[in-house]
Amino acid sequence: MASHSSGDISEVKFLTVAEVAAVMRVSKMTVYRLVHSGELDAVRVGRSFRVPEDAVNDYLRKSFFQTG
């Protein structure tokens, strides 16, 4: 995973809410809830949101748990 400590925002890949929902296999409403609750970082662009790909990966990594 690339480090963004250099502050170069041009290297960040942004996903739409629909793309995040598809990656996470959840509804768009679930993604909006995560964004509004602050659990998932997002940038507002006009009336829509864009979610950094790293934020999705981090959320999934933190949410993952072992069963059994």
C-alpha positions as CSV (number, residue, x, y, z in Angstrom):
1,M,0.0,0.0,0.0
2,A,1.3,3.4,-0.9
3,S,2.0,5.9,1.8
4,H,0.5,9.4,1.3
5,S,2.8,11.1,3.8
6,S,4.2,13.2,0.9
7,G,0.9,15.0,0.8
8,D,0.4,14.4,-3.0
9,I,-3.4,14.2,-3.3
10,S,-3.1,13.4,-7.0
11,E,-2.2,9.8,-6.1
12,V,-5.4,9.2,-4.1
13,K,-8.0,7.2,-6.0
14,F,-11.5,8.3,-5.2
15,L,-14.6,6.0,-5.5
16,T,-18.2,7.0,-5.8
17,V,-20.8,5.9,-3.3
18,A,-22.1,3.3,-5.8
19,E,-18.5,1.9,-6.3
20,V,-18.0,1.7,-2.6
21,A,-21.3,-0.1,-2.2
22,A,-20.3,-2.6,-4.9
23,V,-16.9,-3.2,-3.3
24,M,-18.3,-3.7,0.1
25,R,-21.4,-5.6,-1.1
26,V,-23.8,-3.3,0.7
27,S,-26.5,-0.8,-0.3
28,K,-25.7,2.8,-1.2
29,M,-27.7,3.8,1.9
30,T,-25.4,1.8,4.1
31,V,-22.4,3.7,2.6
32,Y,-24.2,7.1,3.2
33,R,-24.8,6.0,6.9
34,L,-21.1,5.2,7.3
35,V,-20.1,8.5,5.8
36,H,-22.5,10.6,7.9
37,S,-21.6,8.8,11.1
38,G,-17.9,9.5,10.5
39,E,-16.9,5.8,10.3
40,L,-15.9,6.2,6.6
41,D,-13.9,9.2,5.4
42,A,-15.3,11.0,2.4
43,V,-15.0,14.3,0.5
44,R,-18.0,16.2,-0.6
45,V,-18.0,17.2,-4.2
46,G,-21.0,19.3,-5.0
47,R,-24.0,17.3,-3.9
48,S,-22.2,13.9,-4.0
49,F,-19.5,12.2,-2.0
50,R,-16.2,10.7,-3.1
51,V,-14.5,8.2,-0.8
52,P,-10.7,7.6,-0.9
53,E,-10.0,4.0,-1.8
54,D,-7.6,3.8,1.2
55,A,-10.5,4.7,3.5
56,V,-12.5,1.8,2.2
57,N,-9.6,-0.6,2.7
58,D,-8.9,0.7,6.2
59,Y,-12.5,0.4,7.2
60,L,-12.8,-3.2,5.9
61,R,-9.5,-4.1,7.6
62,K,-10.6,-2.7,11.0
63,S,-14.1,-4.3,10.7
64,F,-12.8,-7.7,9.8
65,F,-13.0,-10.3,12.6
66,Q,-12.3,-14.0,12.9
67,T,-15.2,-16.4,13.7
68,G,-14.7,-19.4,15.9
